Each structure stands twice: as C-alpha cells, then as structure tokens.
Amino acid sequence: MTEALQRFAALHPGPTLVFLGMLGACVGSFLNVCIHRLPKGESVVTPGSRCACGEPIPWWCNLPIAGWLMLRGRARCCGGRISTRYPTVELITALVFAGSWWLLPPAKACAAFVLLPLLILLAGCDLEDMLVPDAPNFALVGAGLMASMFLPELQGQTEHALPAMNRLHSAGASLFGIAVGTAVVWWVRTVGTVLAGREAMGEADIILCAGVGAWCGWEGALFCLFGGSVVGVVTALPGVLSARIKGEEYDGVVPFVPSMAVAGALWFLRGPELVRAWHHWVTG
C-alpha cells in the first residue's frame, strides 16, 4: 500500500492529498459515531445512524462535512441543532491525514493514520462525556507495540543490517516507552492525589501516556505528560483570566486527555525538531 501511494503521489501530489483528506474525513465520520456511542457502552455498528428524535438519517445527510453544511447545522427531520463537533472532528481528521502524508516519510505517515485517529477519538470522548473508554485506550498501547515491531523507524532503529535486530530493538524501545509512561504518570498521580487530597489524574491518563510511549518511545511519553501540562495551562488560561477580570473564582474543569493527545501528536509529527529547538534555546 505504501509503495503504491508513493508511486501515485510522485505523479499526482495534489490529488493524493485531496484523496487522503477525503479518506480522513470519512474516518472522522466514523470517529464521531465512536465518540457518541463508546462512552455509553453502545455498539458502533448497529443500529444505523439516527437523529436524536429517533428518525434514521439518510446517507446523503451523513456525508462528511458536506452533510452538515447542506443542512446548515439542523436536523432534516425535526430541525434540532446538530453539534459542531461532527464537522470539526471530520475536518481535523481530514487535515491530519493529508498533513501526515505531507510532513512524514510514507511508512511513518501510514502509522500516523492509525495513531492520530485514536488520539482524536480519546480526546473527543473526554471532551464530550468526561469519560475515556478503555478499549481504544488499550488499543493505542497494543497498536503502538505492533507498529514498532513492523516499522522499526518509528523508534529510530535503522542502524542494524539485520531486519530482525531492528525489530527487536524497536520493540524493546516501545516496551520501555510503555514502562516510562506508566511509571511517571502513576507517580505524578500518586503524589498529586496526596497533596491535593483528591484524585489528581485518572487511570485513562496513565494508559494514554503509556500508549504514546509505545509509539514514540520514552521521550514521547515524557513529552506527552509535561507537554500536555503546558497545553492544558494554555487552554485554561483564557477562562482563568476571564474569571479574574470578573472578580470570580475559576471553577472550570479542563480535561487532561485532549491536552496529552495534542502533545503526543506533536511529538510524533515533529519530535526531533522539538528536541533541537529546545537544545538551541537552552544553549543559546
């Protein structure tokens, strides 16, 4: 598949990005179904798509992005408002697919087509229901370990002449990333819970950080946690400032999984560049 895409992309770069964007939008449409149903314990296969009023949704109304625009954000059957989450997730996933192919080597881009939708799914569930299902979270860990075994370049393993050694070292790096992600977040959670007197982080945060470690190694796991903290602070800052201006106490809750997902995606897409930028900034 990768070689076929490479040949087609070399001849038709523009149509390739358009095709991948359309494919990503379709994947995003399925992610919307998962975001809506998985936290509720519902099947993502049956029943078919239905409006909140119970009416089945025609196929043309389910066209990614275009369906929402044609309906102007209103259900065809009852006129109820359709959440902007649907076209937003589809658009983000479309950009992720096209952008991954544009920015990454082909093999790593194909890996991104698995990792990044899983991160979008987990972030969407946390934002929608403040509940992260275990199945896709554990799938993130397992898929990362398997991908590292078959694509050693994910863990930077290219120096050995024997493919088997590359895969072995890559699997070891993935397992170490899982261990570091699990241990660091567990200790942060434990210490934070003791200091705050309440649960500081959820178990989903531990599994997510381990999953990023499986895909990106121990550096990615650490960046997922600490970079995610920075993203969370930046996200919460407007609300904090607004509350200060109004003289009120800020009581908003910022889900941490989306922040960690953003940090994990950033590391996967541009990890080495981030390290070089940090080293350059520190050394002047």
C-alpha positions in Angstrom: 0.0 0.0 0.0 2.8 2.4 0.9 4.7 1.8 -2.3 1.5 2.2 -4.4 0.8 5.5 -2.6 4.4 6.7 -3.2 4.2 6.0 -6.9 0.8 7.7 -7.2 1.9 10.6 -5.1 5.1 11.1 -7.1 2.9 11.5 -10.3 -0.1 13.3 -8.7 0.9 15.1 -5.5 -2.2 17.3 -5.4 -4.8 14.6 -6.0 -3.1 12.4 -3.5 -3.5 15.0 -0.7 -7.1 15.5 -1.7 -7.8 11.8 -1.7 -6.2 11.4 1.7 -8.1 14.4 3.0 -11.4 12.8 1.8 -10.4 9.5 3.4 -9.6 11.2 6.6 -13.0 13.0 6.6 -14.7 9.5 6.2 -12.6 8.2 9.1 -13.6 11.3 11.1 -17.2 10.5 10.5 -16.8 7.1 12.0 -14.9 8.6 14.9 -17.9 10.8 15.6 -20.0 7.6 15.9 -17.4 6.1 18.3 -17.2 9.4 20.4 -21.0 9.4 20.7 -21.6 5.7 21.5 -18.5 4.2 23.1 -18.7 6.1 26.4 -22.4 5.0 26.7 -21.4 1.3 26.1 -23.3 1.2 22.8 -22.4 -0.7 19.6 -20.7 1.4 16.9 -22.1 -0.9 14.2 -25.8 -1.2 15.0 -28.3 0.5 14.8 -27.6 2.7 11.9 -27.2 6.5 12.3 -30.3 8.1 13.8 -31.3 11.6 14.8 -31.8 12.4 18.5 -35.6 12.2 17.7 -35.2 8.6 16.6 -35.5 9.1 12.8 -33.0 7.3 10.6 -30.5 9.7 8.9 -30.4 9.4 5.1 -26.9 8.6 3.7 -26.5 11.9 1.9 -27.0 13.7 5.2 -24.1 11.7 6.6 -21.6 12.9 4.0 -18.6 14.1 6.0 -18.6 17.9 6.4 -20.8 18.5 3.4 -23.8 16.9 5.0 -23.6 19.3 8.0 -23.1 22.3 5.7 -26.0 21.4 3.4 -28.3 21.0 6.5 -26.9 24.3 8.0 -26.4 22.5 11.3 -30.0 21.5 11.7 -31.6 18.0 11.5 -33.7 17.4 8.4 -36.4 15.5 10.2 -37.0 17.6 13.3 -35.0 20.8 12.9 -32.9 20.1 16.0 -29.4 21.6 16.2 -26.5 19.3 15.1 -23.4 19.8 17.2 -20.5 21.5 15.6 -18.4 18.6 17.0 -19.3 16.5 13.9 -17.8 18.7 11.2 -15.0 19.7 13.5 -13.8 16.1 14.1 -14.2 15.3 10.3 -12.2 18.4 9.3 -9.4 17.7 11.9 -9.1 14.1 10.8 -9.0 15.2 7.1 -6.2 17.6 7.8 -4.4 15.0 9.9 -4.4 12.5 7.0 -3.3 15.0 4.4 -0.8 16.7 6.7 0.8 13.5 7.8 1.5 12.4 4.3 2.8 15.9 3.5 5.1 16.1 6.6 6.3 12.5 7.2 8.0 9.7 5.3 5.5 7.3 3.7 5.8 4.5 6.2 5.5 6.8 9.2 2.6 8.6 7.6 0.7 5.3 7.3 1.4 4.7 11.0 0.0 8.2 11.7 -3.2 7.1 10.0 -3.7 4.7 13.0 -2.2 6.7 15.9 -3.7 10.1 15.3 -7.3 9.0 14.8 -7.0 7.0 18.1 -5.8 10.2 19.8 -8.7 12.2 18.3 -11.2 9.5 19.5 -9.8 9.6 23.0 -9.7 13.4 23.2 -13.3 13.6 21.8 -14.7 11.1 24.3 -13.1 13.1 27.2 -14.4 16.4 25.9 -17.9 15.1 25.2 -18.6 13.0 28.3 -15.5 13.4 30.6 -15.2 9.6 30.2 -12.5 7.7 28.3 -13.4 4.1 27.2 -10.8 1.5 28.0 -11.0 -0.3 24.6 -9.5 2.4 22.3 -7.0 3.4 25.1 -5.6 -0.1 25.4 -5.8 -0.4 21.6 -3.4 2.6 21.4 -0.9 0.7 23.5 -1.1 -2.6 21.6 -1.1 -1.0 18.2 2.0 1.1 19.1 3.9 -2.0 20.2 2.9 -3.9 17.0 3.7 -0.9 14.8 7.1 -0.6 16.4 7.9 -4.2 15.6 6.9 -3.9 11.9 8.2 -0.3 11.4 11.4 0.0 13.4 11.9 3.5 12.0 9.2 4.7 14.4 11.7 4.1 17.2 14.7 5.4 15.2 16.1 1.9 14.6 17.8 1.9 11.2 21.5 1.1 12.0 21.4 -2.7 12.0 21.9 -4.6 8.8 19.6 -7.5 10.0 15.9 -6.5 9.9 15.2 -8.9 12.8 17.6 -6.9 15.1 16.0 -3.7 14.1 12.6 -5.1 15.0 13.9 -6.5 18.3 15.5 -3.2 19.3 12.4 -1.2 18.2 10.1 -3.5 20.3 12.4 -3.0 23.3 12.2 0.8 22.9 8.5 0.6 22.6 8.2 -1.5 25.8 10.5 0.9 27.6 8.3 3.8 26.5 5.3 2.0 27.8 7.0 1.4 31.1 8.2 5.0 31.4 4.8 6.4 30.5 3.1 4.2 33.0 5.5 4.8 35.9 5.9 8.5 35.5 2.2 9.3 35.3 1.5 6.8 38.2 3.9 8.6 40.5 2.6 12.1 39.4 -0.9 10.9 40.1 0.0 9.4 43.5 1.9 12.4 44.7 -0.7 14.8 43.3 -3.5 12.9 45.0 -1.7 13.0 48.4 -1.0 16.7 48.1 -4.4 17.7 46.7 -6.5 15.4 48.9 -8.4 14.1 45.9 -7.6 12.1 42.8 -5.2 14.2 40.7 -5.3 12.1 37.5 -7.4 9.3 36.1 -6.3 5.8 35.0 -7.1 6.8 31.4 -4.2 9.4 31.6 -1.8 6.6 32.6 -2.9 4.3 29.8 -2.8 7.2 27.2 0.8 8.2 28.2 1.8 4.5 28.0 0.3 4.4 24.5 2.2 7.4 23.3 5.3 5.8 24.8 4.6 2.6 22.8 4.5 4.7 19.6 7.2 7.3 20.3 9.5 5.8 23.0 10.3 7.2 26.4 10.9 10.7 25.2 7.5 10.8 23.6 5.9 9.5 26.9 7.6 12.3 28.9 6.6 15.0 26.4 3.1 13.6 26.4 2.8 14.3 30.1 4.8 17.5 30.6 4.0 19.0 27.2 0.3 18.1 27.8 0.5 20.0 31.0 1.7 23.1 29.1 -1.1 22.7 26.6 -3.6 22.3 29.4 -2.4 25.5 31.1 -2.6 27.4 27.8 -6.1 26.1 27.2 -7.3 27.0 30.7 -5.7 30.5 30.7 -8.5 32.4 28.9 -11.0 31.1 31.4 -8.8 31.9 34.4 -8.2 35.5 33.1 -11.9 36.0 32.4 -12.8 34.9 35.9 -10.1 37.2 37.4 -11.4 40.2 35.4 -14.9 39.5 36.6 -13.7 39.0 40.2 -15.0 35.4 40.3 -13.3 32.2 41.3 -12.4 30.0 38.4 -14.1 26.6 38.8 -13.8 25.3 35.3 -12.6 21.7 34.6 -10.1 21.2 31.8 -10.0 17.5 30.6 -6.4 16.4 30.5 -6.7 13.6 27.9 -7.1 16.1 25.0 -4.0 18.1 26.1 -2.0 14.9 26.3 -3.3 13.8 22.9 -2.2 17.1 21.4 1.3 16.8 22.9 1.6 13.1 21.8 0.6 14.1 18.2 3.1 17.0 18.2 5.9 14.7 19.3 5.1 12.0 16.7 4.9 14.6 13.9 7.9 16.8 15.0 9.7 15.2 17.9 13.3 15.6 16.7 12.7 19.2 15.6 11.3 20.0 19.1 14.4 18.5 20.7 16.7 20.5 18.5 14.7 23.7 19.1 14.9 23.1 22.9 18.6 22.4 22.8 19.2 25.5 20.7 17.2 27.6 23.1 19.0 26.3 26.2 22.5 26.6 24.8 21.8 30.0 23.3 
